[in-house]
Amino acid sequence: MSQSAEQIRVFSKSFTRQEPIGDQAIEAAVAILKSGRIHRYNVGKDEISQAALLEKEFAGYMGKKYCLACASCGSAMYLALKSAGVKENEKILCNAYTLAPVPGAIENAGARIVLVEITDDYTIDFEDLAAKAKPDDVKWFMMSHMRGHMADMNKILDICTQNNITLIEDCAHTMGARWNGQLSGTFGSAACFSTQTYKHINSGEGGLLVTDDPDLIAKAIIYSGSYMNYDRHLSRPNDTVFDAIREIVPNYSCRMDNLRAAILRPQIQSLDAQCERWNRRYRLLESCLNQIPGIHCPERDPKEQYVGSSIQFTLDTDKETVIRQFLDTCLARGVELKWFGNKKPVGFTSAYTSWKYFDNLPELPNTDRILARMCDMRIPLTFDLADCEKIAQIIADVADQILPREAA
Ligand SMILES: Cc1ncc(COP(=O)(O)O)c(C=O)c1O
């Protein structure tokens, strides 16, 4: 590491500061504002809305037939579940390591959650999944690629096919990631992406639902609040699919507007290049952190082409006082880490035990053990490689000061 001890006493950049929106997106946004036509269906007779163009372009990027732009990924997940046919009280499998909008979408759909254990590398536990994926009991699986960690998708598909389970992917953290060359979000019947500020493309809030299923997308378009303007969508099946459902699907008003769509369209063009920039930072941090005694980054399967927009690592200790001291000391030196072992849901972390709106949350000893030691850090692209080195050096200093004391 090249930084002197004095230079790296405190890291001063913000962990929540994203890069500015590019000029092309700003110009497109200003044009929408000047036109006054911000609502996606407020377009001239022969005009195509920014939202419709975004849907066509994102479906093209994903190689999927259809895309729907939504108000958020949470609303896209809810619409995907409803449109796939989830009924009141049906059970939905879900990995226990995910974030609150995922169980929230399941609860919103009136369904019950069946939480599945995770492994030491933070992906879903196949053994527990196979044990819980009973065809006479469960028909759905909302798989969250939480913090960008993808399980072996071929094994997932095998378990789903063998048990007649419909897979829906939460790709909030895997836009642009691939499993064995295939894009995350192309494995399930539907997949949902987030365009919220901390994700891989940024419109403040927003979500994108993709699928190849004409019935699913037609329902989702009407559910999203099309006011019967579905003919304004480019990424859609023909009218006969809508004719059959247009009066039996309610309007839940979860649309995206033209302003956000205009901001997002140019970002799709640069998505793959941005993913590579994240990965350069991730790989540097990963190699530095793995050299620190008492800290381990998860092993990643060579088939997983992740997008390292955040990094997680496991501490050797599960002693709460030691972990809190480690986190507080890092924070005092400007390094903001989150901790999934916190019993209280705070600032973008929430352990499954806090989703008390579900009855009978199970005991998941492996997930408990893993979350109790797991730290989490954002990697915004406003950090350069030298910043990543500084951060790793501070974490190494603090670990040296605090973690070995516990070991002794
Ligand atoms: C794993 C995961 N899934 C889904 C979502 C929902 O995204 P949104 O905020 O766009 O609703 C989030 C949000 O941070 C998330 O972290």
The ligand as a MOL file (V3000), in Angstrom:
LIG
                    3D

  0  0  0     0  0            999 V3000
M  V30 BEGIN CTAB
M  V30 COUNTS 16 16 0 0 0
M  V30 BEGIN ATOM
M  V30 1 C -31.9810 -6.4550 -2.3250 0
M  V30 2 C -32.9510 -5.3780 -2.6790 0
M  V30 3 N -34.0420 -5.6980 -3.3780 0
M  V30 4 C -34.9560 -4.7780 -3.7190 0
M  V30 5 C -34.8180 -3.4590 -3.3770 0
M  V30 6 C -35.8940 -2.5020 -3.7330 0
M  V30 7 O -35.4690 -1.4530 -4.5000 0
M  V30 8 P -36.2730 -0.0810 -4.5140 0
M  V30 9 O -35.6660 0.7910 -3.4750 0
M  V30 10 O -36.0760 0.4200 -5.9100 0
M  V30 11 O -37.7090 -0.4040 -4.2370 0
M  V30 12 C -33.6980 -3.0640 -2.6570 0
M  V30 13 C -33.5010 -1.6490 -2.2810 0
M  V30 14 O -32.4970 -1.2090 -1.8230 0
M  V30 15 C -32.7380 -4.0570 -2.2950 0
M  V30 16 O -31.6480 -3.7250 -1.5970 0
M  V30 END ATOM
M  V30 BEGIN BOND
M  V30 1 1 1 2
M  V30 2 1 2 3
M  V30 3 2 2 15
M  V30 4 2 3 4
M  V30 5 1 4 5
M  V30 6 1 5 6
M  V30 7 2 5 12
M  V30 8 1 6 7
M  V30 9 1 7 8
M  V30 10 2 8 9
M  V30 11 1 8 10
M  V30 12 1 8 11
M  V30 13 1 12 13
M  V30 14 1 12 15
M  V30 15 2 13 14
M  V30 16 1 15 16
M  V30 END BOND
M  V30 END CTAB
M  END
